[in-house]
Amino acid sequence: MYYVYAIKSINKSWIYVGMTDNLNRRILQHQTGANKSTKPYLPFILFYSETANTSLEARAREIYFKTAAGKRRLYKIFEAFVAANDGPV
């Protein structure tokens, strides 16, 4: 099983989209600064994830979420996430 996920920097208006076969490990890598591309944006909140059966399916979804339309959708998902969790993050 593979995961496509989106994390949002708590301190900056920045969303990162990725894919992995181990979501917990990957989020821990982001939170501990092990990833150079996300380290400057620490800390993060995981606000979206979905599963895929194959790496090809996961990669296709990751590519979609990195497009302008995909990013707009993620910002709407994030707004709903914030509203459902009673306040700003």
PyMOL Python script that loads the backbone (N, CA, C, O; Angstrom):
from pymol import cmd

cmd.read_pdbstr("""\
ATOM      1  N   MET A   1       0.837  -1.177   0.000  1.00  0.00           N
ATOM      2  CA  MET A   1       0.000   0.000   0.000  1.00  0.00           C
ATOM      3  C   MET A   1       0.886   1.245   0.000  1.00  0.00           C
ATOM      4  O   MET A   1       1.948   1.272   0.620  1.00  0.00           O
ATOM      5  N   TYR A   2       0.431   2.252  -0.696  1.00  0.00           N
ATOM      6  CA  TYR A   2       1.156   3.517  -0.788  1.00  0.00           C
ATOM      7  C   TYR A   2       0.248   4.647  -0.315  1.00  0.00           C
ATOM      8  O   TYR A   2      -0.977   4.526  -0.311  1.00  0.00           O
ATOM      9  N   TYR A   3       0.868   5.724   0.073  1.00  0.00           N
ATOM     10  CA  TYR A   3       0.143   6.876   0.579  1.00  0.00           C
ATOM     11  C   TYR A   3       0.573   8.136  -0.169  1.00  0.00           C
ATOM     12  O   TYR A   3       1.752   8.327  -0.466  1.00  0.00           O
ATOM     13  N   VAL A   4      -0.387   8.973  -0.460  1.00  0.00           N
ATOM     14  CA  VAL A   4      -0.136  10.321  -0.945  1.00  0.00           C
ATOM     15  C   VAL A   4      -0.557  11.219   0.208  1.00  0.00           C
ATOM     16  O   VAL A   4      -1.625  11.023   0.787  1.00  0.00           O
ATOM     17  N   TYR A   5       0.260  12.191   0.542  1.00  0.00           N
ATOM     18  CA  TYR A   5      -0.033  12.996   1.721  1.00  0.00           C
ATOM     19  C   TYR A   5       0.301  14.456   1.471  1.00  0.00           C
ATOM     20  O   TYR A   5       1.067  14.799   0.571  1.00  0.00           O
ATOM     21  N   ALA A   6      -0.294  15.297   2.292  1.00  0.00           N
ATOM     22  CA  ALA A   6      -0.012  16.731   2.244  1.00  0.00           C
ATOM     23  C   ALA A   6       0.211  17.209   3.667  1.00  0.00           C
ATOM     24  O   ALA A   6      -0.571  16.919   4.572  1.00  0.00           O
ATOM     25  N   ILE A   7       1.304  17.953   3.845  1.00  0.00           N
ATOM     26  CA  ILE A   7       1.595  18.556   5.131  1.00  0.00           C
ATOM     27  C   ILE A   7       1.661  20.071   4.947  1.00  0.00           C
ATOM     28  O   ILE A   7       2.031  20.562   3.881  1.00  0.00           O
ATOM     29  N   LYS A   8       1.302  20.792   5.984  1.00  0.00           N
ATOM     30  CA  LYS A   8       1.308  22.252   5.947  1.00  0.00           C
ATOM     31  C   LYS A   8       2.233  22.754   7.032  1.00  0.00           C
ATOM     32  O   LYS A   8       2.175  22.302   8.175  1.00  0.00           O
ATOM     33  N   SER A   9       3.082  23.685   6.668  1.00  0.00           N
ATOM     34  CA  SER A   9       3.927  24.338   7.650  1.00  0.00           C
ATOM     35  C   SER A   9       3.037  25.115   8.613  1.00  0.00           C
ATOM     36  O   SER A   9       2.127  25.822   8.181  1.00  0.00           O
ATOM     37  N   ILE A  10       3.286  24.993   9.885  1.00  0.00           N
ATOM     38  CA  ILE A  10       2.495  25.713  10.880  1.00  0.00           C
ATOM     39  C   ILE A  10       2.844  27.199  10.876  1.00  0.00           C
ATOM     40  O   ILE A  10       1.981  28.043  11.117  1.00  0.00           O
ATOM     41  N   ASN A  11       4.103  27.518  10.605  1.00  0.00           N
ATOM     42  CA  ASN A  11       4.561  28.906  10.690  1.00  0.00           C
ATOM     43  C   ASN A  11       4.523  29.667   9.372  1.00  0.00           C
ATOM     44  O   ASN A  11       4.603  30.895   9.370  1.00  0.00           O
ATOM     45  N   LYS A  12       4.405  28.970   8.267  1.00  0.00           N
ATOM     46  CA  LYS A  12       4.443  29.615   6.951  1.00  0.00           C
ATOM     47  C   LYS A  12       3.310  29.085   6.079  1.00  0.00           C
ATOM     48  O   LYS A  12       2.768  28.010   6.334  1.00  0.00           O
ATOM     49  N   SER A  13       2.962  29.841   5.062  1.00  0.00           N
ATOM     50  CA  SER A  13       1.917  29.414   4.136  1.00  0.00           C
ATOM     51  C   SER A  13       2.548  28.543   3.061  1.00  0.00           C
ATOM     52  O   SER A  13       2.790  28.997   1.943  1.00  0.00           O
ATOM     53  N   TRP A  14       2.810  27.297   3.406  1.00  0.00           N
ATOM     54  CA  TRP A  14       3.524  26.393   2.512  1.00  0.00           C
ATOM     55  C   TRP A  14       2.997  24.986   2.692  1.00  0.00           C
ATOM     56  O   TRP A  14       2.905  24.488   3.814  1.00  0.00           O
ATOM     57  N   ILE A  15       2.647  24.340   1.579  1.00  0.00           N
ATOM     58  CA  ILE A  15       2.155  22.962   1.585  1.00  0.00           C
ATOM     59  C   ILE A  15       3.126  22.096   0.798  1.00  0.00           C
ATOM     60  O   ILE A  15       3.586  22.472  -0.280  1.00  0.00           O
ATOM     61  N   TYR A  16       3.429  20.930   1.360  1.00  0.00           N
ATOM     62  CA  TYR A  16       4.283  19.952   0.689  1.00  0.00           C
ATOM     63  C   TYR A  16       3.445  18.714   0.403  1.00  0.00           C
ATOM     64  O   TYR A  16       2.684  18.261   1.258  1.00  0.00           O
ATOM     65  N   VAL A  17       3.585  18.172  -0.795  1.00  0.00           N
ATOM     66  CA  VAL A  17       2.887  16.957  -1.200  1.00  0.00           C
ATOM     67  C   VAL A  17       3.926  15.889  -1.493  1.00  0.00           C
ATOM     68  O   VAL A  17       4.930  16.150  -2.156  1.00  0.00           O
ATOM     69  N   GLY A  18       3.681  14.693  -0.998  1.00  0.00           N
ATOM     70  CA  GLY A  18       4.603  13.593  -1.254  1.00  0.00           C
ATOM     71  C   GLY A  18       3.883  12.264  -1.302  1.00  0.00           C
ATOM     72  O   GLY A  18       2.667  12.189  -1.127  1.00  0.00           O
ATOM     73  N   MET A  19       4.658  11.209  -1.544  1.00  0.00           N
ATOM     74  CA  MET A  19       4.129   9.849  -1.524  1.00  0.00           C
ATOM     75  C   MET A  19       5.128   8.958  -0.811  1.00  0.00           C
ATOM     76  O   MET A  19       6.326   9.240  -0.796  1.00  0.00           O
ATOM     77  N   THR A  20       4.632   7.887  -0.222  1.00  0.00           N
ATOM     78  CA  THR A  20       5.480   6.988   0.547  1.00  0.00           C
ATOM     79  C   THR A  20       4.796   5.634   0.714  1.00  0.00           C
ATOM     80  O   THR A  20       3.595   5.498   0.479  1.00  0.00           O
ATOM     81  N   ASP A  21       5.570   4.648   1.118  1.00  0.00           N
ATOM     82  CA  ASP A  21       4.985   3.359   1.473  1.00  0.00           C
ATOM     83  C   ASP A  21       4.892   3.196   2.991  1.00  0.00           C
ATOM     84  O   ASP A  21       4.390   2.182   3.477  1.00  0.00           O
ATOM     85  N   ASN A  22       5.377   4.197   3.746  1.00  0.00           N
ATOM     86  CA  ASN A  22       5.299   4.170   5.204  1.00  0.00           C
ATOM     87  C   ASN A  22       5.035   5.596   5.693  1.00  0.00           C
ATOM     88  O   ASN A  22       5.964   6.380   5.885  1.00  0.00           O
ATOM     89  N   LEU A  23       3.777   5.914   5.887  1.00  0.00           N
ATOM     90  CA  LEU A  23       3.384   7.284   6.209  1.00  0.00           C
ATOM     91  C   LEU A  23       3.960   7.761   7.542  1.00  0.00           C
ATOM     92  O   LEU A  23       4.455   8.885   7.628  1.00  0.00           O
ATOM     93  N   ASN A  24       3.905   6.941   8.564  1.00  0.00           N
ATOM     94  CA  ASN A  24       4.418   7.360   9.872  1.00  0.00           C
ATOM     95  C   ASN A  24       5.907   7.693   9.819  1.00  0.00           C
ATOM     96  O   ASN A  24       6.344   8.709  10.361  1.00  0.00           O
ATOM     97  N   ARG A  25       6.678   6.835   9.166  1.00  0.00           N
ATOM     98  CA  ARG A  25       8.115   7.084   9.041  1.00  0.00           C
ATOM     99  C   ARG A  25       8.386   8.380   8.290  1.00  0.00           C
ATOM    100  O   ARG A  25       9.239   9.174   8.687  1.00  0.00           O
ATOM    101  N   ARG A  26       7.657   8.583   7.207  1.00  0.00           N
ATOM    102  CA  ARG A  26       7.893   9.756   6.365  1.00  0.00           C
ATOM    103  C   ARG A  26       7.541  11.059   7.088  1.00  0.00           C
ATOM    104  O   ARG A  26       8.265  12.047   6.972  1.00  0.00           O
ATOM    105  N   ILE A  27       6.443  11.061   7.823  1.00  0.00           N
ATOM    106  CA  ILE A  27       6.072  12.263   8.582  1.00  0.00           C
ATOM    107  C   ILE A  27       7.114  12.535   9.662  1.00  0.00           C
ATOM    108  O   ILE A  27       7.469  13.689   9.901  1.00  0.00           O
ATOM    109  N   LEU A  28       7.600  11.500  10.307  1.00  0.00           N
ATOM    110  CA  LEU A  28       8.662  11.670  11.311  1.00  0.00           C
ATOM    111  C   LEU A  28       9.914  12.260  10.672  1.00  0.00           C
ATOM    112  O   LEU A  28      10.569  13.110  11.275  1.00  0.00           O
ATOM    113  N   GLN A  29      10.256  11.826   9.471  1.00  0.00           N
ATOM    114  CA  GLN A  29      11.409  12.398   8.773  1.00  0.00           C
ATOM    115  C   GLN A  29      11.216  13.889   8.518  1.00  0.00           C
ATOM    116  O   GLN A  29      12.150  14.675   8.678  1.00  0.00           O
ATOM    117  N   HIS A  30      10.016  14.275   8.125  1.00  0.00           N
ATOM    118  CA  HIS A  30       9.744  15.698   7.908  1.00  0.00           C
ATOM    119  C   HIS A  30       9.833  16.468   9.226  1.00  0.00           C
ATOM    120  O   HIS A  30      10.438  17.539   9.277  1.00  0.00           O
ATOM    121  N   GLN A  31       9.241  15.937  10.279  1.00  0.00           N
ATOM    122  CA  GLN A  31       9.186  16.651  11.569  1.00  0.00           C
ATOM    123  C   GLN A  31      10.553  16.779  12.234  1.00  0.00           C
ATOM    124  O   GLN A  31      10.761  17.686  13.039  1.00  0.00           O
ATOM    125  N   THR A  32      11.477  15.899  11.915  1.00  0.00           N
ATOM    126  CA  THR A  32      12.801  15.953  12.549  1.00  0.00           C
ATOM    127  C   THR A  32      13.831  16.668  11.679  1.00  0.00           C
ATOM    128  O   THR A  32      15.002  16.755  12.051  1.00  0.00           O
ATOM    129  N   GLY A  33      13.410  17.174  10.536  1.00  0.00           N
ATOM    130  CA  GLY A  33      14.316  17.916   9.664  1.00  0.00           C
ATOM    131  C   GLY A  33      15.221  17.045   8.818  1.00  0.00           C
ATOM    132  O   GLY A  33      16.234  17.527   8.310  1.00  0.00           O
ATOM    133  N   ALA A  34      14.883  15.776   8.653  1.00  0.00           N
ATOM    134  CA  ALA A  34      15.709  14.865   7.864  1.00  0.00           C
ATOM    135  C   ALA A  34      15.577  15.114   6.360  1.00  0.00           C
ATOM    136  O   ALA A  34      16.394  14.618   5.583  1.00  0.00           O
ATOM    137  N   ASN A  35      14.575  15.863   5.943  1.00  0.00           N
ATOM    138  CA  ASN A  35      14.354  16.158   4.534  1.00  0.00           C
ATOM    139  C   ASN A  35      14.792  17.593   4.261  1.00  0.00           C
ATOM    140  O   ASN A  35      14.230  18.534   4.821  1.00  0.00           O
ATOM    141  N   LYS A  36      15.798  17.760   3.397  1.00  0.00           N
ATOM    142  CA  LYS A  36      16.348  19.095   3.126  1.00  0.00           C
ATOM    143  C   LYS A  36      15.320  20.065   2.562  1.00  0.00           C
ATOM    144  O   LYS A  36      15.341  21.252   2.887  1.00  0.00           O
ATOM    145  N   SER A  37      14.416  19.567   1.714  1.00  0.00           N
ATOM    146  CA  SER A  37      13.468  20.483   1.072  1.00  0.00           C
ATOM    147  C   SER A  37      12.391  20.995   2.026  1.00  0.00           C
ATOM    148  O   SER A  37      11.800  22.045   1.777  1.00  0.00           O
ATOM    149  N   THR A  38      12.131  20.276   3.105  1.00  0.00           N
ATOM    150  CA  THR A  38      11.093  20.727   4.041  1.00  0.00           C
ATOM    151  C   THR A  38      11.652  21.282   5.342  1.00  0.00           C
ATOM    152  O   THR A  38      10.919  21.919   6.099  1.00  0.00           O
ATOM    153  N   LYS A  39      12.910  21.059   5.617  1.00  0.00           N
ATOM    154  CA  LYS A  39      13.499  21.474   6.890  1.00  0.00           C
ATOM    155  C   LYS A  39      13.285  22.958   7.216  1.00  0.00           C
ATOM    156  O   LYS A  39      12.988  23.278   8.367  1.00  0.00           O
ATOM    157  N   PRO A  40      13.423  23.872   6.254  1.00  0.00           N
ATOM    158  CA  PRO A  40      13.235  25.299   6.586  1.00  0.00           C
ATOM    159  C   PRO A  40      11.807  25.665   6.996  1.00  0.00           C
ATOM    160  O   PRO A  40      11.572  26.767   7.492  1.00  0.00           O
ATOM    161  N   TYR A  41      10.858  24.758   6.794  1.00  0.00           N
ATOM    162  CA  TYR A  41       9.452  25.069   7.035  1.00  0.00           C
ATOM    163  C   TYR A  41       8.893  24.387   8.284  1.00  0.00           C
ATOM    164  O   TYR A  41       7.684  24.427   8.513  1.00  0.00           O
ATOM    165  N   LEU A  42       9.735  23.771   9.083  1.00  0.00           N
ATOM    166  CA  LEU A  42       9.304  23.087  10.309  1.00  0.00           C
ATOM    167  C   LEU A  42       8.553  24.039  11.226  1.00  0.00           C
ATOM    168  O   LEU A  42       8.809  25.242  11.175  1.00  0.00           O
ATOM    169  N   PRO A  43       7.650  23.566  12.051  1.00  0.00           N
ATOM    170  CA  PRO A  43       7.035  22.232  12.118  1.00  0.00           C
ATOM    171  C   PRO A  43       5.846  22.125  11.156  1.00  0.00           C
ATOM    172  O   PRO A  43       5.434  23.104  10.534  1.00  0.00           O
ATOM    173  N   PHE A  44       5.312  20.908  11.058  1.00  0.00           N
ATOM    174  CA  PHE A  44       4.240  20.618  10.111  1.00  0.00           C
ATOM    175  C   PHE A  44       3.035  20.001  10.791  1.00  0.00           C
ATOM    176  O   PHE A  44       3.097  19.497  11.912  1.00  0.00           O
ATOM    177  N   ILE A  45       1.937  20.067  10.057  1.00  0.00           N
ATOM    178  CA  ILE A  45       0.746  19.330  10.440  1.00  0.00           C
ATOM    179  C   ILE A  45       0.311  18.519   9.219  1.00  0.00           C
ATOM    180  O   ILE A  45       0.211  19.043   8.109  1.00  0.00           O
ATOM    181  N   LEU A  46       0.059  17.243   9.447  1.00  0.00           N
ATOM    182  CA  LEU A  46      -0.473  16.383   8.383  1.00  0.00           C
ATOM    183  C   LEU A  46      -1.968  16.654   8.315  1.00  0.00           C
ATOM    184  O   LEU A  46      -2.688  16.407   9.282  1.00  0.00           O
ATOM    185  N   PHE A  47      -2.441  17.158   7.184  1.00  0.00           N
ATOM    186  CA  PHE A  47      -3.863  17.460   7.087  1.00  0.00           C
ATOM    187  C   PHE A  47      -4.575  16.635   6.020  1.00  0.00           C
ATOM    188  O   PHE A  47      -5.801  16.686   5.920  1.00  0.00           O
ATOM    189  N   TYR A  48      -3.824  15.876   5.222  1.00  0.00           N
ATOM    190  CA  TYR A  48      -4.475  15.069   4.195  1.00  0.00           C
ATOM    191  C   TYR A  48      -3.613  13.866   3.850  1.00  0.00           C
ATOM    192  O   TYR A  48      -2.393  13.971   3.723  1.00  0.00           O
ATOM    193  N   SER A  49      -4.266  12.726   3.701  1.00  0.00           N
ATOM    194  CA  SER A  49      -3.591  11.544   3.161  1.00  0.00           C
ATOM    195  C   SER A  49      -4.637  10.657   2.493  1.00  0.00           C
ATOM    196  O   SER A  49      -5.809  10.646   2.872  1.00  0.00           O
ATOM    197  N   GLU A  50      -4.187   9.930   1.511  1.00  0.00           N
ATOM    198  CA  GLU A  50      -5.041   8.954   0.841  1.00  0.00           C
ATOM    199  C   GLU A  50      -4.192   7.750   0.487  1.00  0.00           C
ATOM    200  O   GLU A  50      -2.970   7.853   0.379  1.00  0.00           O
ATOM    201  N   THR A  51      -4.834   6.616   0.308  1.00  0.00           N
ATOM    202  CA  THR A  51      -4.110   5.398  -0.028  1.00  0.00           C
ATOM    203  C   THR A  51      -4.223   5.109  -1.514  1.00  0.00           C
ATOM    204  O   THR A  51      -5.160   5.532  -2.191  1.00  0.00           O
ATOM    205  N   ALA A  52      -3.235   4.373  -1.991  1.00  0.00           N
ATOM    206  CA  ALA A  52      -3.216   3.899  -3.372  1.00  0.00           C
ATOM    207  C   ALA A  52      -2.689   2.474  -3.358  1.00  0.00           C
ATOM    208  O   ALA A  52      -1.879   2.111  -2.505  1.00  0.00           O
ATOM    209  N   ASN A  53      -3.147   1.680  -4.294  1.00  0.00           N
ATOM    210  CA  ASN A  53      -2.734   0.279  -4.344  1.00  0.00           C
ATOM    211  C   ASN A  53      -1.337   0.085  -4.920  1.00  0.00           C
ATOM    212  O   ASN A  53      -0.633  -0.854  -4.549  1.00  0.00           O
ATOM    213  N   THR A  54      -0.938   0.968  -5.823  1.00  0.00           N
ATOM    214  CA  THR A  54       0.369   0.820  -6.466  1.00  0.00           C
ATOM    215  C   THR A  54       1.122   2.137  -6.401  1.00  0.00           C
ATOM    216  O   THR A  54       0.534   3.195  -6.177  1.00  0.00           O
ATOM    217  N   SER A  55       2.422   2.058  -6.600  1.00  0.00           N
ATOM    218  CA  SER A  55       3.234   3.281  -6.614  1.00  0.00           C
ATOM    219  C   SER A  55       2.868   4.153  -7.817  1.00  0.00           C
ATOM    220  O   SER A  55       2.952   5.379  -7.740  1.00  0.00           O
ATOM    221  N   LEU A  56       2.464   3.533  -8.920  1.00  0.00           N
ATOM    222  CA  LEU A  56       2.063   4.308 -10.098  1.00  0.00           C
ATOM    223  C   LEU A  56       0.802   5.133  -9.821  1.00  0.00           C
ATOM    224  O   LEU A  56       0.712   6.293 -10.222  1.00  0.00           O
ATOM    225  N   GLU A  57      -0.167   4.527  -9.135  1.00  0.00           N
ATOM    226  CA  GLU A  57      -1.382   5.265  -8.764  1.00  0.00           C
ATOM    227  C   GLU A  57      -1.040   6.414  -7.813  1.00  0.00           C
ATOM    228  O   GLU A  57      -1.535   7.530  -7.971  1.00  0.00           O
ATOM    229  N   ALA A  58      -0.196   6.132  -6.833  1.00  0.00           N
ATOM    230  CA  ALA A  58       0.192   7.162  -5.873  1.00  0.00           C
ATOM    231  C   ALA A  58       0.942   8.298  -6.564  1.00  0.00           C
ATOM    232  O   ALA A  58       0.707   9.471  -6.270  1.00  0.00           O
ATOM    233  N   ARG A  59       1.825   7.959  -7.462  1.00  0.00           N
ATOM    234  CA  ARG A  59       2.600   8.980  -8.172  1.00  0.00           C
ATOM    235  C   ARG A  59       1.700   9.860  -9.030  1.00  0.00           C
ATOM    236  O   ARG A  59       1.912  11.069  -9.118  1.00  0.00           O
ATOM    237  N   ALA A  60       0.695   9.258  -9.664  1.00  0.00           N
ATOM    238  CA  ALA A  60      -0.238  10.041 -10.481  1.00  0.00           C
ATOM    239  C   ALA A  60      -1.003  11.041  -9.611  1.00  0.00           C
ATOM    240  O   ALA A  60      -1.200  12.185 -10.020  1.00  0.00           O
ATOM    241  N   ARG A  61      -1.428  10.633  -8.437  1.00  0.00           N
ATOM    242  CA  ARG A  61      -2.141  11.542  -7.533  1.00  0.00           C
ATOM    243  C   ARG A  61      -1.200  12.627  -7.004  1.00  0.00           C
ATOM    244  O   ARG A  61      -1.589  13.790  -6.896  1.00  0.00           O
ATOM    245  N   GLU A  62       0.030  12.249  -6.676  1.00  0.00           N
ATOM    246  CA  GLU A  62       1.010  13.228  -6.215  1.00  0.00           C
ATOM    247  C   GLU A  62       1.233  14.289  -7.297  1.00  0.00           C
ATOM    248  O   GLU A  62       1.259  15.483  -6.999  1.00  0.00           O
ATOM    249  N   ILE A  63       1.391  13.865  -8.524  1.00  0.00           N
ATOM    250  CA  ILE A  63       1.598  14.800  -9.634  1.00  0.00           C
ATOM    251  C   ILE A  63       0.388  15.729  -9.764  1.00  0.00           C
ATOM    252  O   ILE A  63       0.554  16.931  -9.969  1.00  0.00           O
ATOM    253  N   TYR A  64      -0.818  15.184  -9.646  1.00  0.00           N
ATOM    254  CA  TYR A  64      -2.014  16.023  -9.712  1.00  0.00           C
ATOM    255  C   TYR A  64      -1.995  17.088  -8.621  1.00  0.00           C
ATOM    256  O   TYR A  64      -2.245  18.261  -8.900  1.00  0.00           O
ATOM    257  N   PHE A  65      -1.703  16.698  -7.391  1.00  0.00           N
ATOM    258  CA  PHE A  65      -1.731  17.649  -6.279  1.00  0.00           C
ATOM    259  C   PHE A  65      -0.635  18.702  -6.389  1.00  0.00           C
ATOM    260  O   PHE A  65      -0.696  19.721  -5.701  1.00  0.00           O
ATOM    261  N   LYS A  66       0.347  18.483  -7.225  1.00  0.00           N
ATOM    262  CA  LYS A  66       1.408  19.473  -7.424  1.00  0.00           C
ATOM    263  C   LYS A  66       1.081  20.451  -8.555  1.00  0.00           C
ATOM    264  O   LYS A  66       1.842  21.385  -8.805  1.00  0.00           O
ATOM    265  N   THR A  67      -0.044  20.240  -9.236  1.00  0.00           N
ATOM    266  CA  THR A  67      -0.485  21.186 -10.270  1.00  0.00           C
ATOM    267  C   THR A  67      -1.210  22.347  -9.586  1.00  0.00           C
ATOM    268  O   THR A  67      -1.529  22.283  -8.398  1.00  0.00           O
ATOM    269  N   ALA A  68      -1.462  23.400 -10.349  1.00  0.00           N
ATOM    270  CA  ALA A  68      -2.187  24.553  -9.797  1.00  0.00           C
ATOM    271  C   ALA A  68      -3.579  24.138  -9.311  1.00  0.00           C
ATOM    272  O   ALA A  68      -4.003  24.547  -8.230  1.00  0.00           O
ATOM    273  N   ALA A  69      -4.279  23.345 -10.087  1.00  0.00           N
ATOM    274  CA  ALA A  69      -5.614  22.890  -9.688  1.00  0.00           C
ATOM    275  C   ALA A  69      -5.549  22.020  -8.439  1.00  0.00           C
ATOM    276  O   ALA A  69      -6.386  22.142  -7.544  1.00  0.00           O
ATOM    277  N   GLY A  70      -4.566  21.155  -8.384  1.00  0.00           N
ATOM    278  CA  GLY A  70      -4.385  20.295  -7.216  1.00  0.00           C
ATOM    279  C   GLY A  70      -4.061  21.089  -5.966  1.00  0.00           C
ATOM    280  O   GLY A  70      -4.583  20.797  -4.890  1.00  0.00           O
ATOM    281  N   LYS A  71      -3.201  22.096  -6.099  1.00  0.00           N
ATOM    282  CA  LYS A  71      -2.866  22.951  -4.953  1.00  0.00           C
ATOM    283  C   LYS A  71      -4.095  23.717  -4.467  1.00  0.00           C
ATOM    284  O   LYS A  71      -4.305  23.851  -3.261  1.00  0.00           O
ATOM    285  N   ARG A  72      -4.911  24.221  -5.403  1.00  0.00           N
ATOM    286  CA  ARG A  72      -6.145  24.910  -4.998  1.00  0.00           C
ATOM    287  C   ARG A  72      -7.044  23.970  -4.205  1.00  0.00           C
ATOM    288  O   ARG A  72      -7.626  24.357  -3.191  1.00  0.00           O
ATOM    289  N   ARG A  73      -7.148  22.741  -4.676  1.00  0.00           N
ATOM    290  CA  ARG A  73      -7.968  21.755  -3.957  1.00  0.00           C
ATOM    291  C   ARG A  73      -7.407  21.483  -2.572  1.00  0.00           C
ATOM    292  O   ARG A  73      -8.162  21.378  -1.605  1.00  0.00           O
ATOM    293  N   LEU A  74      -6.086  21.368  -2.467  1.00  0.00           N
ATOM    294  CA  LEU A  74      -5.473  21.126  -1.155  1.00  0.00           C
ATOM    295  C   LEU A  74      -5.710  22.287  -0.200  1.00  0.00           C
ATOM    296  O   LEU A  74      -5.947  22.060   0.987  1.00  0.00           O
ATOM    297  N   TYR A  75      -5.651  23.526  -0.685  1.00  0.00           N
ATOM    298  CA  TYR A  75      -5.924  24.667   0.193  1.00  0.00           C
ATOM    299  C   TYR A  75      -7.378  24.646   0.677  1.00  0.00           C
ATOM    300  O   TYR A  75      -7.651  25.037   1.812  1.00  0.00           O
ATOM    301  N   LYS A  76      -8.304  24.199  -0.159  1.00  0.00           N
ATOM    302  CA  LYS A  76      -9.694  24.065   0.273  1.00  0.00           C
ATOM    303  C   LYS A  76      -9.826  22.950   1.311  1.00  0.00           C
ATOM    304  O   LYS A  76     -10.549  23.095   2.297  1.00  0.00           O
ATOM    305  N   ILE A  77      -9.127  21.844   1.084  1.00  0.00           N
ATOM    306  CA  ILE A  77      -9.135  20.745   2.055  1.00  0.00           C
ATOM    307  C   ILE A  77      -8.557  21.230   3.374  1.00  0.00           C
ATOM    308  O   ILE A  77      -9.077  20.906   4.441  1.00  0.00           O
ATOM    309  N   PHE A  78      -7.477  22.009   3.303  1.00  0.00           N
ATOM    310  CA  PHE A  78      -6.869  22.528   4.518  1.00  0.00           C
ATOM    311  C   PHE A  78      -7.821  23.468   5.252  1.00  0.00           C
ATOM    312  O   PHE A  78      -7.928  23.400   6.477  1.00  0.00           O
ATOM    313  N   GLU A  79      -8.509  24.336   4.531  1.00  0.00           N
ATOM    314  CA  GLU A  79      -9.476  25.237   5.166  1.00  0.00           C
ATOM    315  C   GLU A  79     -10.560  24.434   5.886  1.00  0.00           C
ATOM    316  O   GLU A  79     -10.952  24.790   6.998  1.00  0.00           O
ATOM    317  N   ALA A  80     -11.043  23.368   5.273  1.00  0.00           N
ATOM    318  CA  ALA A  80     -12.045  22.509   5.907  1.00  0.00           C
ATOM    319  C   ALA A  80     -11.463  21.806   7.126  1.00  0.00           C
ATOM    320  O   ALA A  80     -12.146  21.638   8.137  1.00  0.00           O
ATOM    321  N   PHE A  81     -10.209  21.398   7.031  1.00  0.00           N
ATOM    322  CA  PHE A  81      -9.523  20.758   8.156  1.00  0.00           C
ATOM    323  C   PHE A  81      -9.452  21.713   9.341  1.00  0.00           C
ATOM    324  O   PHE A  81      -9.736  21.322  10.473  1.00  0.00           O
ATOM    325  N   VAL A  82      -9.076  22.958   9.088  1.00  0.00           N
ATOM    326  CA  VAL A  82      -8.981  23.963  10.150  1.00  0.00           C
ATOM    327  C   VAL A  82     -10.352  24.213  10.762  1.00  0.00           C
ATOM    328  O   VAL A  82     -10.484  24.266  11.985  1.00  0.00           O
ATOM    329  N   ALA A  83     -11.372  24.367   9.927  1.00  0.00           N
ATOM    330  CA  ALA A  83     -12.727  24.610  10.429  1.00  0.00           C
ATOM    331  C   ALA A  83     -13.212  23.439  11.287  1.00  0.00           C
ATOM    332  O   ALA A  83     -13.855  23.646  12.317  1.00  0.00           O
ATOM    333  N   ALA A  84     -12.908  22.226  10.869  1.00  0.00           N
ATOM    334  CA  ALA A  84     -13.345  21.034  11.619  1.00  0.00           C
ATOM    335  C   ALA A  84     -12.583  20.877  12.928  1.00  0.00           C
ATOM    336  O   ALA A  84     -13.041  20.183  13.836  1.00  0.00           O
ATOM    337  N   ASN A  85     -11.433  21.513  13.026  1.00  0.00           N
ATOM    338  CA  ASN A  85     -10.617  21.387  14.245  1.00  0.00           C
ATOM    339  C   ASN A  85     -10.628  22.669  15.070  1.00  0.00           C
ATOM    340  O   ASN A  85      -9.724  22.907  15.871  1.00  0.00           O
ATOM    341  N   ASP A  86     -11.636  23.478  14.875  1.00  0.00           N
ATOM    342  CA  ASP A  86     -11.912  24.659  15.696  1.00  0.00           C
ATOM    343  C   ASP A  86     -10.814  25.691  15.750  1.00  0.00           C
ATOM    344  O   ASP A  86     -10.382  26.084  16.833  1.00  0.00           O
ATOM    345  N   GLY A  87     -10.358  26.134  14.598  1.00  0.00           N
ATOM    346  CA  GLY A  87      -9.478  27.280  14.627  1.00  0.00           C
ATOM    347  C   GLY A  87      -8.235  27.177  13.785  1.00  0.00           C
ATOM    348  O   GLY A  87      -7.937  26.138  13.195  1.00  0.00           O
ATOM    349  N   PRO A  88      -7.515  28.280  13.740  1.00  0.00           N
ATOM    350  CA  PRO A  88      -6.308  28.325  12.896  1.00  0.00           C
ATOM    351  C   PRO A  88      -5.214  27.399  13.382  1.00  0.00           C
ATOM    352  O   PRO A  88      -5.110  27.067  14.563  1.00  0.00           O
ATOM    353  N   VAL A  89      -4.404  26.998  12.420  1.00  0.00           N
ATOM    354  CA  VAL A  89      -3.246  26.157  12.742  1.00  0.00           C
ATOM    355  C   VAL A  89      -2.009  26.974  12.489  1.00  0.00           C
ATOM    356  O   VAL A  89      -0.896  26.487  12.686  1.00  0.00           O
TER     357      VAL A  89
END
""", "prot")
cmd.dss("prot")
cmd.show_as("cartoon", "prot")
cmd.util.cbc("prot")
cmd.orient("prot")
